[in-house]
């Protein structure tokens, strides 16, 4: 699936376009170094599907790091 077309569901229930930059910034703010951010984003992006919740995305990303 093309990530630019992917819609994710926020906690509020609103659907928005997936943003790699938002995920990356969140990881960086949590202390993940840039090289690891790129690795995590690639792995998480491979498993995304339309309608996935942002909570599930972040759970998957932080599971890879912590």
C-alpha positions, 0 to 999 in steps of 0.5 A: 500500500502507498503510505501517502494514501494510508489513513489512520484512526486517531484516538478521537476517532478521526481519520487522517493521512499517515505521516512518517514525519510525525512518527519519526518526531515522536520517536526522536522525542522519546530518545531514539537515535536517528539511525534507529528511527529510520529502521523502526519506521521502515519496519513499522511501515511495512505492516501498516494497513488502512484504518490502523489506529495511531495507538497501534502504530506507536505500540509497534514502534516502541516495542521495537525500541524498548 
